[in-house]
């Protein structure tokens, strides 16, 4: 059992800046497999989800860059970062002037990672360990990074985002073209060449879009 998750995160990552968002510092891992195995060993469990919270994925980097470059999108707004992972997008939103940011993720480790990384960047955010899909969102802006990789998740995610936009939320999606990204339902508003970790992706640079619903 891991008695102190924040300490575990600090001990098994190093502070660095995502290459496409150099103004933000995060506790990131260099080796996904080793950290994954170590987490399973420490918890005494097999089959845990990968430590997505220990990496700055291409979709999140693109979305964070977009928010920082267009702060008017979030300034003074309540922001919801869905599948937050390390908290990068929520942190970028707070640095861009958001009134508040919630970092939603189903992995409890992600909540601790978001808190640790928020403190590192001198911002406050509210991590939530839950699946928001299908629930009313108490947010003005919903940001979703790299979540359209799962066949079962993508249809309800898209339906939920449509419903929230109909209620008045502004939705932006950061995605490098994952398998189940519904491009025909989206409009690309920006594109970036995002450096990535070769062990995690199929190339060292991912062309990554920021999308809105059509």
C-alpha positions as CSV (number, residue, x, y, z in Angstrom):
1,X,0.0,0.0,0.0
2,X,1.2,3.5,-0.8
3,X,0.6,5.5,2.4
4,X,1.6,8.9,0.9
5,X,0.7,9.2,-2.7
6,X,2.0,12.7,-3.2
7,X,5.4,11.6,-1.9
8,X,5.3,8.6,-4.2
9,X,4.6,10.9,-7.1
10,X,7.5,13.2,-6.2
11,X,9.9,10.3,-5.7
12,X,9.2,8.6,-9.0
13,X,9.0,11.6,-11.3
14,X,11.1,14.6,-12.1
15,X,10.1,18.2,-12.4
16,X,10.1,19.3,-16.1
17,X,8.3,21.4,-18.6
18,X,6.1,19.9,-21.3
19,X,7.9,20.8,-24.6
20,X,4.9,22.6,-26.0
21,X,4.0,24.4,-22.8
22,X,7.3,25.5,-21.3
23,X,5.8,28.0,-18.9
24,X,4.2,25.1,-16.9
25,X,6.2,22.8,-14.7
26,X,5.0,19.3,-13.9
27,X,6.1,16.1,-12.1
28,X,6.5,13.8,-15.1
29,X,7.9,10.3,-15.5
30,X,10.6,9.2,-18.0
31,X,9.6,5.5,-18.1
32,X,5.9,4.6,-18.3
33,X,6.4,0.8,-17.9
34,X,8.7,1.0,-14.9
35,X,6.4,3.4,-13.1
36,X,3.4,1.2,-14.0
37,X,5.0,-1.9,-12.6
38,X,6.2,0.0,-9.5
39,X,2.7,1.2,-8.8
40,X,1.2,-2.3,-9.1
41,X,4.0,-3.7,-6.8
42,X,3.5,-1.0,-4.2
43,X,-0.3,-1.4,-4.1
44,X,-0.2,-5.2,-4.4
45,X,-2.5,-5.2,-7.4
46,X,-2.2,-6.4,-10.9
47,X,-4.1,-4.9,-13.9
48,X,-4.1,-1.3,-12.7
49,X,-4.6,1.3,-15.4
50,X,-1.5,2.9,-16.9
51,X,-0.2,6.0,-15.1
52,X,-1.6,8.4,-17.5
53,X,-1.2,11.1,-14.8
54,X,2.6,10.9,-15.2
55,X,2.8,12.2,-18.7
56,X,1.8,15.3,-20.7
57,X,-0.1,13.8,-23.6
58,X,-0.2,15.5,-27.0
59,X,-3.9,16.5,-26.8
60,X,-3.4,18.1,-23.4
61,X,-0.4,20.0,-24.5
62,X,-2.2,21.4,-27.5
63,X,-5.2,22.3,-25.4
64,X,-3.1,24.0,-22.7
65,X,-1.1,25.9,-25.4
66,X,-4.4,27.1,-27.0
67,X,-5.8,28.2,-23.7
68,X,-2.7,30.1,-22.7
69,X,-2.5,31.8,-26.2
70,X,-6.2,32.7,-26.0
71,X,-6.9,33.5,-22.4
72,X,-10.2,35.2,-23.1
73,X,-11.7,31.8,-23.6
74,X,-11.4,31.0,-19.9
75,X,-10.8,34.4,-18.2
76,X,-13.2,34.8,-15.3
77,X,-14.9,31.5,-16.2
78,X,-15.6,28.2,-14.3
79,X,-13.5,25.6,-16.2
80,X,-13.9,21.8,-16.2
81,X,-10.8,19.7,-17.3
82,X,-12.0,16.2,-18.3
83,X,-9.6,13.3,-18.1
84,X,-7.2,15.7,-16.5
85,X,-4.4,13.3,-15.8
86,X,-1.5,15.4,-14.5
87,X,-3.7,18.5,-14.4
88,X,-1.9,20.4,-17.2
89,X,-5.0,21.8,-18.9
90,X,-6.6,22.9,-15.6
91,X,-3.3,24.5,-14.5
92,X,-3.1,26.3,-17.9
93,X,-6.7,27.5,-17.4
94,X,-5.9,29.0,-14.0
95,X,-2.8,30.7,-15.3
96,X,-4.8,32.2,-18.1
97,X,-7.2,33.8,-15.6
98,X,-10.0,31.2,-15.0
99,X,-12.1,31.9,-11.9
100,X,-11.9,28.2,-11.0
101,X,-10.9,24.9,-12.5
102,X,-11.9,21.4,-11.6
103,X,-9.7,18.5,-12.7
104,X,-11.8,15.4,-13.4
105,X,-10.3,12.0,-13.7
106,X,-11.4,8.5,-12.8
107,X,-7.9,7.6,-11.5
108,X,-7.4,8.6,-7.8
109,X,-3.7,9.0,-8.5
110,X,-4.5,11.7,-11.0
111,X,-6.2,13.8,-8.2
112,X,-3.0,13.7,-6.2
113,X,-0.9,14.5,-9.3
114,X,-3.1,17.5,-10.1
115,X,-2.7,18.8,-6.6
116,X,1.1,18.3,-6.5
117,X,1.4,20.0,-10.0
118,X,-0.9,22.8,-9.1
119,X,1.2,23.7,-6.1
120,X,4.3,23.6,-8.2
121,X,2.7,26.3,-10.4
122,X,1.2,28.4,-7.6
123,X,-2.4,27.9,-8.7
124,X,-5.4,26.4,-6.9
125,X,-7.6,23.8,-8.5
126,X,-10.2,21.3,-7.4
127,X,-9.5,17.6,-8.3
128,X,-12.5,15.4,-8.7
129,X,-12.2,11.6,-8.8
130,X,-15.2,10.7,-10.8
131,X,-16.6,10.2,-14.4
132,X,-18.4,13.3,-15.4
133,X,-20.0,11.9,-18.5
134,X,-23.8,12.0,-18.3
135,X,-23.8,14.3,-15.3
136,X,-24.7,18.0,-15.4
137,X,-21.6,20.1,-15.6
138,X,-21.2,23.1,-13.3
139,X,-18.9,24.9,-15.7
140,X,-18.8,27.6,-18.3
141,X,-16.0,26.0,-20.3
142,X,-15.3,22.2,-20.7
143,X,-11.9,21.2,-21.9
144,X,-11.2,17.6,-23.0
145,X,-7.7,16.4,-23.8
146,X,-6.9,13.0,-25.4
147,X,-10.0,11.1,-24.5
148,X,-11.3,9.8,-27.8
149,X,-9.1,6.7,-27.8
150,X,-11.7,4.3,-26.5
151,X,-14.6,2.9,-28.6
152,X,-16.9,2.5,-25.7
153,X,-16.2,6.0,-24.2
154,X,-16.4,8.1,-27.4
155,X,-20.1,7.9,-28.2
156,X,-21.4,8.8,-24.7
157,X,-18.7,11.4,-24.4
158,X,-19.7,13.2,-27.6
159,X,-23.4,13.0,-26.6
160,X,-22.6,14.5,-23.2
161,X,-20.5,17.3,-24.7
162,X,-23.3,18.1,-27.2
163,X,-25.8,18.3,-24.3
164,X,-23.6,20.5,-22.2
165,X,-23.0,22.9,-25.2
166,X,-26.7,23.1,-25.7
167,X,-27.0,24.2,-22.0
168,X,-24.5,27.0,-22.7
169,X,-21.1,25.5,-22.0
170,X,-18.2,26.2,-24.4
171,X,-16.4,23.0,-25.4
172,X,-12.9,22.6,-26.7
173,X,-11.2,19.2,-27.5
174,X,-7.5,18.6,-27.8
175,X,-6.7,15.5,-29.8
176,X,-4.0,14.2,-32.3
177,X,-6.5,12.1,-34.2
178,X,-7.0,9.2,-31.9
179,X,-8.9,6.2,-33.4
180,X,-12.4,7.2,-32.2
181,X,-12.2,11.0,-32.6
182,X,-15.5,11.9,-34.4
183,X,-13.9,14.3,-36.9
184,X,-17.1,14.6,-38.9
185,X,-18.8,16.1,-35.8
186,X,-16.0,18.5,-35.1
187,X,-14.4,21.7,-36.5
188,X,-10.6,22.2,-36.1
189,X,-9.8,25.6,-34.8
190,X,-6.0,25.2,-34.3
191,X,-3.3,22.7,-35.0
192,X,0.2,22.3,-33.4
193,X,3.2,20.1,-33.9
194,X,3.6,18.6,-30.4
195,X,6.8,16.9,-29.4
196,X,6.0,13.6,-27.6
197,X,7.8,10.6,-25.9
198,X,8.6,8.0,-28.6
199,X,7.8,5.2,-26.1
200,X,4.2,6.4,-25.7
201,X,3.4,7.5,-29.3
202,X,4.0,6.3,-32.8
203,X,6.1,9.4,-33.7
204,X,8.3,11.9,-31.9
205,X,6.0,14.8,-33.1
206,X,2.2,14.5,-33.3
207,X,0.2,16.9,-35.4
208,X,-2.5,17.7,-32.8
209,X,-5.7,19.7,-33.3
210,X,-7.9,21.7,-31.0
211,X,-11.5,21.1,-32.0
212,X,-15.0,22.5,-31.4
213,X,-18.3,20.8,-32.0
214,X,-19.9,21.6,-35.3
